[in-house]
Amino acid sequence: MTAFAIINARLLDPASDYDGPGSVLIEDGRIVDVTRGGGGAPSGVETLDADGLCLAPGLIDIRVRTGEPGAEPKETLKSAALSAAAGGVTTLVIQPDTDPAIDDPAMIDFIQRRGAALGLVNIRAAGTATKALGGERMAEIGLMDEAGALYFTDGDRVIRNSRTLMQVMSYATAFNALIACRPADPWLAEGGVAASGELATRLGLSGVPAVAERIGLERDLALVEQTGVRFLVDQISTEGALETLARARARGLEIAASVSINHLCFNEVDIGDYRTFCRLDPPLRPEGDRQALIQAVRDGLIDVITSAHAPAPAEDKRRPFAQAAPGAVGLETLLPAALGLHHEHGLDLLEVLRPLTHGPAALLGLEAGVLATDAPADLVLFDPSAPVVIDAATLRSKSKNTPFDARRLQGRVMATWVGGRQVFGHD
């Protein structure tokens, strides 16, 4: 691969807290030199003048659902990869709740071989924690770990059986494997489609009380303390759960936490007149919870921001609110939506990018997520101030279920590189 340099860029590297001018030299798919400050490329090297635009590590999205295998009309690995490239996402981790579930090493191998053959972005897989997502029998965690699974989760399904979850956690410690769980008390959350409160009552929607998340998290953290497992609190969404998380961190537990970009950008009021694109799981919460989540990102209590990409075709969304499929696509909108934390809430760009790049890379043990010598040349060039109006019809995802449709954002991806290959360029 020919060497080339991106010069005259505003480098943003959350791993080293650098935000300033510089250039990056790339050869054979890796970064071979990072120059901070002025200066150009070595003579004879092809150059791309960034003209002061932001150059950062490519985004790493650890929570992406697809339809492949089993429900390809919703989303294929290829359509997800195209969406990711257009959104500046250079690594995505496929959730295991496919059909069949990703619960054995052959399925891990299939996802990763299929992703590599596409030649677009890095596609990795998470494995199930329990066999067939049933919540009763532990999946083949050790073999899936050897096959390359990055972590283990039953996705949106709560492992109700505490004995089973403790077995999963205890076994995972032998491999230093990461276990992720959605915190929820299944009995309190069952059947709920909106956050409990005055709004849900007025709309006639069954509610999910905030305490369901805190109760579920308290149980999970008690088992973490018992087993010593590496643990990810998946899609935290309430202020009360954040307080529980902070207390556990203060006790020295090895816990990370993720949040969906949707819960940072929307609140329960956005349901409006039963807007099913805002039917999410966990449901959108009151504004106080949203503000607490934003503050947790600022404080570093939240390690990872995800798109929570969950495609659903029109026929699954154009239903009464309570019957509509939960979830939203988000790979293409992740970066401009996250930049709203900078433009509207005053977070600096490094604070916004850290849980999108270095945070997930450090959690999963990936080389990516940094601008440093010998790191993979997985990069995104973007204009943080360019106005963008989201048009669901133009999204590259096969499904168009985005709550950001017609929303005005700031931040446009101009180019994306994976392993030094340009996989997206804005016209």
Protein Blocks (a to p, Z undefined) as FASTA:
>chain_A
ZZdddehiacddfknopacddddddeehiafbdceheddddehiacddekhpacdddddd
fbdcdfbehilmlocfklmmmmmmmnopabdcddfkbcdddfbfklmmmmmmmmmmnopa
dcdddddfbghhlomaccdfklmmmnopabdcehjaccfblmlmmmmmmmmmmnopacdd
ddddfklmgopabdcdjklmmnopacddfklmmmmmmmmmmmmmmnopacddehiabfkl
mmmmmmmmmnopacdddddfklmmpcfklnmnopaklmccdddddfklmmmmmmmmmnom
ambdcekiacddfklmmccfklpcgdddfklmmmmmmmmmmmmnopafklmmmmmmmmmm
mmnopaghiacehiacddcdddfkbccdddfklpmbfbfcdfkgoiacedddfbdceehi
afbdcZZ
